[in-house]
Amino acid sequence: MDKREFRIFPVERMYEDYPWQIWAVGWLAIFKAFLWLAYEPNLPDSILRLLGYKYMLGMLPLLIFGVGVWNFRRWAVWGIISVSVAGLIFLIINPQIFSGFMVRSEVLVYSTLLSMIVLICNGPIGDILILIAAPVMIKQTGHN
């Protein structure tokens, strides 16, 4: 069992020797938990409702797992991995949702930049990045 105290914002995450993968995945999980509140994808109502249920159900686990990863908790790593896999499976089952990650704007630069942010923070790119960081997170969290 890890003897470190569980904190919402552990001070250690700001130290230079703190593993950047743990830091980044924790922030990514927190962004995934809340960013969906800031935009409304242009999708049919039935798909939009389904996506809303997905985000509502995933919001609290993502927040808890993100903070847990920062605190080097292995259960949080496995939780964030499972949420990422579930997100990718959800996208495979409902491929029409992918168009909801594209932000439309009259200015091409804004559309591209905002779409990339949404794809990373709420979409499949973020899930893939979490899965890529999984081996490092598992190694860093030890046997707790």
C-alpha positions in Angstrom: 0.0 0.0 0.0 1.3 3.4 -0.9 1.9 5.5 2.2 1.5 8.8 0.4 -1.4 11.0 1.5 -4.2 11.2 -1.0 -4.7 14.9 -2.1 -6.9 16.5 -4.7 -3.9 18.5 -5.9 -0.7 16.9 -4.7 2.1 19.4 -4.4 4.5 16.8 -5.8 2.9 17.1 -9.3 4.6 20.5 -9.7 8.1 19.2 -9.0 10.6 18.8 -11.8 11.2 15.1 -11.1 7.4 14.3 -11.1 6.8 11.9 -14.1 5.3 14.0 -16.9 3.1 11.2 -18.2 1.4 11.0 -14.8 1.0 14.7 -14.7 -0.4 14.9 -18.3 -2.8 12.0 -18.0 -4.2 13.4 -14.8 -4.9 16.7 -16.5 -6.3 15.0 -19.6 -8.7 13.0 -17.5 -9.9 16.2 -15.8 -10.3 17.9 -19.1 -12.2 14.9 -20.5 -14.5 15.1 -17.4 -15.5 18.8 -18.0 -14.7 20.0 -21.5 -17.8 18.5 -23.0 -19.8 21.1 -21.1 -18.2 23.9 -23.1 -19.4 22.9 -26.6 -22.4 21.5 -28.3 -21.7 19.1 -31.3 -23.8 19.4 -34.3 -25.4 15.9 -34.3 -29.0 14.5 -34.5 -30.9 14.7 -31.2 -30.9 10.9 -30.6 -27.1 10.7 -31.0 -26.6 13.9 -29.0 -28.7 12.4 -26.2 -26.6 9.2 -26.3 -23.4 11.2 -26.2 -24.7 13.3 -23.3 -25.4 10.2 -21.3 -21.9 8.9 -22.0 -20.4 12.2 -20.8 -22.7 12.4 -17.7 -21.8 8.9 -16.6 -18.1 9.3 -17.3 -17.6 12.7 -15.6 -17.2 11.7 -12.0 -15.1 8.6 -12.7 -12.7 10.6 -14.9 -12.3 13.2 -12.2 -11.6 10.6 -9.6 -9.2 8.6 -11.8 -7.4 11.8 -12.9 -6.7 12.8 -9.3 -5.9 9.1 -8.4 -3.3 9.0 -11.1 -1.7 12.1 -9.7 -1.5 10.3 -6.4 0.1 7.3 -7.9 -2.8 4.9 -7.3 -2.8 1.8 -9.4 -6.6 1.4 -9.2 -6.9 4.9 -10.9 -4.5 3.8 -13.7 -6.6 0.7 -14.4 -9.8 2.9 -14.2 -8.5 5.5 -16.7 -7.4 2.7 -19.0 -10.9 1.1 -18.9 -12.6 4.4 -19.5 -10.3 5.1 -22.5 -11.0 1.6 -23.9 -14.7 2.1 -23.4 -14.6 5.5 -25.1 -12.9 3.9 -28.2 -15.4 1.0 -28.3 -18.2 3.6 -28.0 -16.8 5.4 -31.0 -16.4 2.2 -33.0 -20.0 1.2 -32.2 -21.3 4.7 -33.0 -19.0 6.1 -35.7 -21.4 9.0 -36.6 -20.3 10.6 -33.3 -16.9 11.3 -34.8 -18.3 14.2 -36.7 -19.4 15.8 -33.4 -15.7 16.3 -32.5 -15.3 18.7 -35.5 -15.9 22.3 -34.5 -17.3 24.4 -37.4 -16.3 28.1 -37.7 -16.0 30.6 -40.6 -12.3 30.9 -39.8 -10.4 27.8 -40.9 -7.7 28.3 -38.3 -10.2 28.4 -35.4 -12.0 25.3 -36.7 -8.8 23.3 -37.0 -7.4 24.4 -33.7 -10.7 23.9 -31.7 -11.3 20.5 -33.4 -7.8 19.3 -32.4 -8.4 20.4 -28.8 -11.8 18.5 -28.8 -10.2 15.4 -30.4 -7.5 15.4 -27.8 -9.4 16.3 -24.7 -12.7 14.5 -25.5 -12.1 12.3 -28.4 -10.2 9.3 -29.5 -6.8 11.0 -29.7 -6.9 11.6 -25.9 -8.0 8.0 -25.3 -5.1 6.7 -27.5 -2.6 8.9 -25.7 -3.8 7.6 -22.3 -3.3 4.0 -23.6 0.1 4.8 -24.9 1.1 6.2 -21.5 -0.4 3.2 -19.7 2.8 1.1 -19.3 4.7 4.1 -17.8 1.7 4.8 -15.4 1.5 1.2 -14.3 5.3 1.1 -13.7 5.2 4.4 -11.7 2.3 3.4 -9.5 4.1 0.4 -8.0 2.1 -2.3 -6.2 -0.6 -0.4 -4.4 
